[in-house]
Amino acid sequence: MSDWFNYAATVKILIFSLLAGAALPGLFALGVRLQAAGAGDIRSNGAAPQKNPALTALAWLIYALVLTVIIVGVLYIARDFIAHHTGWAFLGAKPK
């Protein structure tokens, strides 16, 4: 281990950035695709589309998961600020 470079922290940052930068947009894209498939497609003869509510529900579940991860991430970043101003320490914040 070098005194001026923290390899463990670098690996943690790399893994987190890959998850946040690739997995969340990928999940969102999967949700969009599932929602489109759940809405059905228009037939060439003009018949009504066959809807699949299970795919639409799964898409909304994925949207909720992505939104939850984003909210928890923002709260994690602001945890010390919130703990300082409200006195409510959460997510490992240090109350002041």
MDTraj code that builds the backbone (N, CA, C; nanometers):
import mdtraj as md
import numpy as np

residues = "MET SER ASP TRP PHE ASN TYR ALA ALA THR VAL LYS ILE LEU ILE PHE SER LEU LEU ALA GLY ALA ALA LEU PRO GLY LEU PHE ALA LEU GLY VAL ARG LEU GLN ALA ALA GLY ALA GLY ASP ILE ARG SER ASN GLY ALA ALA PRO GLN LYS ASN PRO ALA LEU THR ALA LEU ALA TRP LEU ILE TYR ALA LEU VAL LEU THR VAL ILE ILE VAL GLY VAL LEU TYR ILE ALA ARG ASP PHE ILE ALA HIS HIS THR GLY TRP ALA PHE LEU GLY ALA LYS PRO LYS".split()
xyz = np.array([
    [0.0853, -0.1182, 0.0000],
    [0.0000, 0.0000, 0.0000],
    [0.0892, 0.1237, 0.0000],
    [0.0595, 0.2148, -0.0855],
    [0.1370, 0.3374, -0.0964],
    [0.0870, 0.4404, 0.0039],
    [0.1759, 0.5281, 0.0457],
    [0.1368, 0.6327, 0.1405],
    [0.0546, 0.7428, 0.0737],
    [0.0749, 0.7632, -0.0527],
    [0.0065, 0.8738, -0.1187],
    [-0.1089, 0.8300, -0.2080],
    [-0.1292, 0.7002, -0.2253],
    [-0.2390, 0.6533, -0.3103],
    [-0.3117, 0.5403, -0.2386],
    [-0.4425, 0.5555, -0.2212],
    [-0.5236, 0.4558, -0.1513],
    [-0.5913, 0.3668, -0.2564],
    [-0.5362, 0.2486, -0.2750],
    [-0.5870, 0.1562, -0.3764],
    [-0.7258, 0.1032, -0.3399],
    [-0.7502, 0.0774, -0.2117],
    [-0.8797, 0.0238, -0.1694],
    [-0.9911, 0.1251, -0.1964],
    [-0.9644, 0.2516, -0.1662],
    [-1.0647, 0.3548, -0.1923],
    [-1.0880, 0.3716, -0.3423],
    [-0.9820, 0.3598, -0.4202],
    [-0.9956, 0.3720, -0.5656],
    [-1.0829, 0.2605, -0.6224],
    [-1.0654, 0.1394, -0.5743],
    [-1.1473, 0.0271, -0.6207],
    [-1.2929, 0.0474, -0.5798],
    [-1.3160, 0.0949, -0.4570],
    [-1.4535, 0.1215, -0.4124],
    [-1.5197, 0.2278, -0.4988],
    [-1.4473, 0.3338, -0.5289],
    [-1.5022, 0.4407, -0.6132],
    [-1.5300, 0.3889, -0.7537],
    [-1.4404, 0.3072, -0.8066],
    [-1.4598, 0.2508, -0.9398],
    [-1.5839, 0.1628, -0.9454],
    [-1.6012, 0.0771, -0.8465],
    [-1.7185, -0.0117, -0.8440],
    [-1.8466, 0.0683, -0.8289],
    [-1.8474, 0.1656, -0.7380],
    [-1.9680, 0.2466, -0.7198],
    [-2.0009, 0.3259, -0.8457],
    [-1.8986, 0.3825, -0.9097],
    [-1.9267, 0.4614, -1.0302],
    [-1.9788, 0.3737, -1.1431],
    [-1.9313, 0.2509, -1.1529],
    [-1.9852, 0.1597, -1.2537],
    [-2.1305, 0.1249, -1.2238],
    [-2.1607, 0.1019, -1.0959],
    [-2.2995, 0.0713, -1.0601],
    [-2.3908, 0.1899, -1.0852],
    [-2.3501, 0.3066, -1.0387],
    [-2.4349, 0.4242, -1.0533],
    [-2.4389, 0.4738, -1.1974],
    [-2.3294, 0.4606, -1.2679],
    [-2.3223, 0.5145, -1.4027],
    [-2.3731, 0.4221, -1.5109],
    [-2.3801, 0.2926, -1.4830],
    [-2.4236, 0.1982, -1.5851],
    [-2.5473, 0.1197, -1.5427],
    [-2.5512, 0.0758, -1.4198],
    [-2.6621, -0.0104, -1.3771],
    [-2.7936, 0.0664, -1.3656],
    [-2.7916, 0.1844, -1.3062],
    [-2.9176, 0.2587, -1.2915],
    [-2.9761, 0.3017, -1.4259],
    [-2.8974, 0.3602, -1.5163],
    [-2.9544, 0.3898, -1.6478],
    [-2.9975, 0.2641, -1.7231],
    [-2.9228, 0.1552, -1.7038],
    [-2.9618, 0.0291, -1.7671],
    [-3.0945, -0.0230, -1.7138],
    [-3.1130, -0.0139, -1.5824],
    [-3.2414, -0.0546, -1.5236],
    [-3.3550, 0.0338, -1.5738],
    [-3.3289, 0.1645, -1.5818],
    [-3.4322, 0.2557, -1.6318],
    [-3.4685, 0.2213, -1.7762],
    [-3.3687, 0.1930, -1.8588],
    [-3.3947, 0.1550, -1.9982],
    [-3.4737, 0.0248, -2.0057],
    [-3.4422, -0.0690, -1.9167],
    [-3.5191, -0.1931, -1.9114],
    [-3.6642, -0.1646, -1.8740],
    [-3.6861, -0.0724, -1.7808],
    [-3.8221, -0.0342, -1.7437],
    [-3.8982, 0.0270, -1.8605],
    [-3.8307, 0.1125, -1.9365],
    [-3.8951, 0.1735, -2.0541],
    [-3.9319, 0.0659, -2.1552],
    [-3.8416, -0.0287, -2.1760],
    [-3.8679, -0.1361, -2.2730],
    [-3.9827, -0.2255, -2.2266],
    [-3.9854, -0.2588, -2.0971],
    [-4.0943, -0.3410, -2.0450],
    [-4.2279, -0.2686, -2.0513],
    [-4.2254, -0.1384, -2.0253],
    [-4.3502, -0.0625, -2.0337],
    [-4.4014, -0.0570, -2.1772],
    [-4.3114, -0.0421, -2.2727],
    [-4.3525, -0.0419, -2.4128],
    [-4.4080, -0.1780, -2.4538],
    [-4.3432, -0.2851, -2.4072],
    [-4.3930, -0.4187, -2.4398],
    [-4.5256, -0.4465, -2.3709],
    [-4.5429, -0.3918, -2.2506],
    [-4.6678, -0.4125, -2.1783],
    [-4.7851, -0.3369, -2.2382],
    [-4.7558, -0.2275, -2.3081],
    [-4.8630, -0.1503, -2.3707],
    [-4.9159, -0.2190, -2.4955],
    [-4.8418, -0.3127, -2.5484],
    [-4.8864, -0.3831, -2.6690],
    [-4.8444, -0.3093, -2.7945],
    [-4.8602, -0.3748, -2.9059],
    [-4.8264, -0.3126, -3.0329],
    [-4.9494, -0.3114, -3.1225],
    [-4.9522, -0.2186, -3.2144],
    [-5.0654, -0.2067, -3.3049],
    [-5.0480, -0.3080, -3.4174],
    [-5.1481, -0.3834, -3.4420],
    [-5.1441, -0.4856, -3.5469],
    [-5.1532, -0.4191, -3.6848],
    [-5.1003, -0.4879, -3.7821],
    [-5.1016, -0.4319, -3.9182],
    [-5.2439, -0.4240, -3.9742],
    [-5.3353, -0.5082, -3.9217],
    [-5.4732, -0.5027, -3.9712],
    [-5.5581, -0.4038, -3.8925],
    [-5.4980, -0.3289, -3.7997],
    [-5.5713, -0.2272, -3.7247],
    [-5.6397, -0.2799, -3.6002],
    [-5.6157, -0.4038, -3.5630],
    [-5.6779, -0.4604, -3.4436],
    [-5.6198, -0.3948, -3.3178],
    [-5.6954, -0.4023, -3.2114],
    [-5.6523, -0.3440, -3.0843],
    [-5.5298, -0.4184, -3.0310],
    [-5.4397, -0.3459, -2.9668],
    [-5.3196, -0.4115, -2.9147],
    [-5.3512, -0.5021, -2.7952],
    [-5.2716, -0.6060, -2.7804],
    [-5.2847, -0.6956, -2.6660],
    [-5.1966, -0.6415, -2.5534],
    [-5.2592, -0.5917, -2.4475],
    [-5.1846, -0.5344, -2.3363],
    [-5.1422, -0.6434, -2.2393],
    [-5.0300, -0.6226, -2.1746],
    [-4.9792, -0.7142, -2.0746],
    [-4.9552, -0.6344, -1.9460],
    [-5.0513, -0.6361, -1.8534],
    [-5.0364, -0.5553, -1.7323],
    [-4.9223, -0.6012, -1.6420],
    [-4.8811, -0.7267, -1.6511],
    [-4.7696, -0.7744, -1.5684],
    [-4.6392, -0.7042, -1.6077],
    [-4.6166, -0.6852, -1.7370],
    [-4.4966, -0.6153, -1.7812],
    [-4.4994, -0.4681, -1.7418],
    [-4.6176, -0.4073, -1.7494],
    [-4.6310, -0.2683, -1.7083],
    [-4.6062, -0.2540, -1.5585],
    [-4.6571, -0.3456, -1.4784],
    [-4.6341, -0.3414, -1.3338],
    [-4.4862, -0.3619, -1.3018],
    [-4.4202, -0.4522, -1.3724],
    [-4.2780, -0.4745, -1.3515],
    [-4.1979, -0.3499, -1.3892],
    [-4.2386, -0.2819, -1.4945],
    [-4.1716, -0.1579, -1.5342],
    [-4.1841, -0.0532, -1.4244],
    [-4.3027, -0.0381, -1.3676],
    [-4.3218, 0.0599, -1.2607],
    [-4.2454, 0.0211, -1.1347],
    [-4.2307, -0.1069, -1.1094],
    [-4.1509, -0.1535, -0.9969],
    [-4.0035, -0.1166, -1.0173],
    [-3.9552, -0.1310, -1.1383],
    [-3.8171, -0.0924, -1.1694],
    [-3.7999, 0.0585, -1.1558],
    [-3.8971, 0.1366, -1.2018],
    [-3.8912, 0.2822, -1.1845],
    [-3.8844, 0.3183, -1.0366],
    [-3.9642, 0.2513, -0.9543],
    [-3.9638, 0.2782, -0.8101],
    [-3.8290, 0.2438, -0.7483],
    [-3.7684, 0.1353, -0.7921],
    [-3.6370, 0.0963, -0.7417],
    [-3.5312, 0.2002, -0.7780],
    [-3.5314, 0.2458, -0.9017],
    [-3.4346, 0.3461, -0.9456],
    [-3.4542, 0.4757, -0.8679],
    [-3.5780, 0.5177, -0.8496],
    [-3.6065, 0.6403, -0.7753],
    [-3.5638, 0.6267, -0.6298],
    [-3.5857, 0.5109, -0.5691],
    [-3.5452, 0.4880, -0.4310],
    [-3.3936, 0.4951, -0.4163],
    [-3.3216, 0.4346, -0.5086],
    [-3.1753, 0.4389, -0.5038],
    [-3.1254, 0.5823, -0.5169],
    [-3.1867, 0.6609, -0.6033],
    [-3.1455, 0.8006, -0.6209],
    [-3.1725, 0.8809, -0.4946],
    [-3.2889, 0.8633, -0.4339],
    [-3.3227, 0.9372, -0.3123],
    [-3.2296, 0.8990, -0.1975],
    [-3.2045, 0.7697, -0.1805],
    [-3.1130, 0.7257, -0.0742],
    [-2.9722, 0.7803, -0.0996],
    [-2.9300, 0.7842, -0.2237],
    [-2.7984, 0.8394, -0.2559],
    [-2.7876, 0.9868, -0.2216],
    [-2.8893, 1.0641, -0.2533],
    [-2.8882, 1.2069, -0.2204],
    [-2.8912, 1.2253, -0.0683],
    [-2.9733, 1.1474, 0.0011],
    [-2.9773, 1.1567, 0.1470],
    [-2.8440, 1.1157, 0.2090],
    [-2.7776, 1.0175, 0.1506],
    [-2.6474, 0.9748, 0.2020],
    [-2.5437, 1.0863, 0.1864],
    [-2.5470, 1.1540, 0.0740],
    [-2.4534, 1.2638, 0.0518],
    [-2.4811, 1.3787, 0.1488],
    [-2.6076, 1.4070, 0.1756],
    [-2.6459, 1.5202, 0.2604],
    [-2.6681, 1.4814, 0.4062],
    [-2.6271, 1.3620, 0.4485],
    [-2.6593, 1.3133, 0.5827],
    [-2.6004, 1.3996, 0.6928],
    [-2.4781, 1.4467, 0.6794],
    [-2.4188, 1.5310, 0.7833],
    [-2.4870, 1.6673, 0.7899],
    [-2.5209, 1.7243, 0.6756],
    [-2.5913, 1.8516, 0.6725],
    [-2.7278, 1.8404, 0.7401],
    [-2.8007, 1.7337, 0.7067],
    [-2.9333, 1.7130, 0.7660],
    [-2.9207, 1.6872, 0.9155],
    [-2.8223, 1.6071, 0.9566],
    [-2.8026, 1.5788, 1.0991],
    [-2.7651, 1.7051, 1.1751],
    [-2.6860, 1.7908, 1.1143],
    [-2.6456, 1.9145, 1.1802],
    [-2.7642, 2.0082, 1.2021],
    [-2.8514, 2.0182, 1.1030],
    [-2.9615, 2.1140, 1.1130],
    [-3.0851, 2.0594, 1.1829],
    [-3.1039, 1.9293, 1.1819],
    [-3.2241, 1.8727, 1.2439],
    [-3.1949, 1.7953, 1.3718],
    [-3.0703, 1.7549, 1.3918],
    [-3.0360, 1.6721, 1.5076],
    [-3.0707, 1.5255, 1.4899],
    [-3.1187, 1.4905, 1.3726],
    [-3.1585, 1.3507, 1.3429],
    [-3.0466, 1.2856, 1.2628],
    [-2.9714, 1.1990, 1.3298],
    [-2.8588, 1.1320, 1.2642],
    [-2.9063, 1.0017, 1.2013],
    [-2.8788, 0.9830, 1.0765],
    [-2.9159, 0.8609, 1.0052],
    [-2.8101, 0.8311, 0.9011],
    [-2.8081, 0.7087, 0.8518],
    [-2.7134, 0.6626, 0.7500],
    [-2.5683, 0.6868, 0.7905],
    [-2.5397, 0.6760, 0.9210],
    [-2.4041, 0.6893, 0.9692],
    [-2.3580, 0.8318, 0.9915],
    [-2.4489, 0.9267, 0.9956],
    [-2.4115, 1.0663, 1.0186],
    [-2.3718, 1.0856, 1.1644],
    [-2.2917, 1.1864, 1.1868],
    [-2.2491, 1.2204, 1.3224],
    [-2.3300, 1.3414, 1.3696],
    [-2.4132, 1.3262, 1.4720],
    [-2.4911, 1.4413, 1.5197],
    [-2.4001, 1.5456, 1.5836],
    [-2.4378, 1.6695, 1.5699],
    [-2.3549, 1.7780, 1.6257],
    [-2.4290, 1.8513, 1.7325],
])
top = md.Topology()
chain = top.add_chain()
for i, resn in enumerate(residues, 1):
    res = top.add_residue(resn, chain, resSeq=i)
    for name in ("N", "CA", "C"):
        top.add_atom(name, md.element.get_by_symbol(name[0]), res)
traj = md.Trajectory(xyz[None], top)
